[in-house]
């Protein structure tokens, strides 16, 4: 299962948060960091993403991929504060890239990814989790906000 978890990490957040931004920076000639403070959200995002992936693997007995999802509802670690800390972590990484390299196109990419994540969560993941984990999901969703706040 570790190999599947590693493949899922590289294929999903690895592509969105690292391969695409680095390729864009390289292609556009932004190879020098402009604002060192951009490394703060980038680093925090990387650390929290790894924490979430670990929780999926250890507590959920699965991976972050749709082809090998967690078998148990993950409600530990950062999932006690947000139902989607992995997506928040990826967005922090993207904000770090765009701020650190002062890239407006990467910021626009970050906004597009944010909208895509929200739509995926609302129309795909949450209904599927409600079906798979039934009452456990409903109880969890009533206690923990989707992002960081309640709407």
Secondary structure, DSSP 8 states (H G I E B T S, - for coil): -HHHHHHHHHHTHHIIIIIHHHHHHHHHT--S-S-TTHHHHHHHHHHHHHHHHHHHHHTSSSBSSGGGB-SS---SGGGGT-TTHHHHHHHHHHHHHHHHTT-HHHHHHHHHHHHHHHHHIIIIIHHHHHHHHHHHHHHHHHHS-SSSS--
